């Protein structure tokens, strides 16, 4: 089963895409994931933070879960 996840960036851009139902059912804290020019698409715990943003939107989107915000 898939559904659609909507994300609103700081620019007001609304993004939508399919998300597996298992991702939606995970009980977890909501997070903000950051994307910026010069960022790095790493998988460490500190990647995606304001201090170490991701480089690309697809990388952040792949790591976002239900309720997360992607800040551009």
Secondary structure, DSSP 8 states (H G I E B T S, - for coil): -EEEEEEE-TT--EEEEEEEHHHHH------EEEB-TT-----STTTTSSSS-BS-HHHHHHH--TT-EEE-
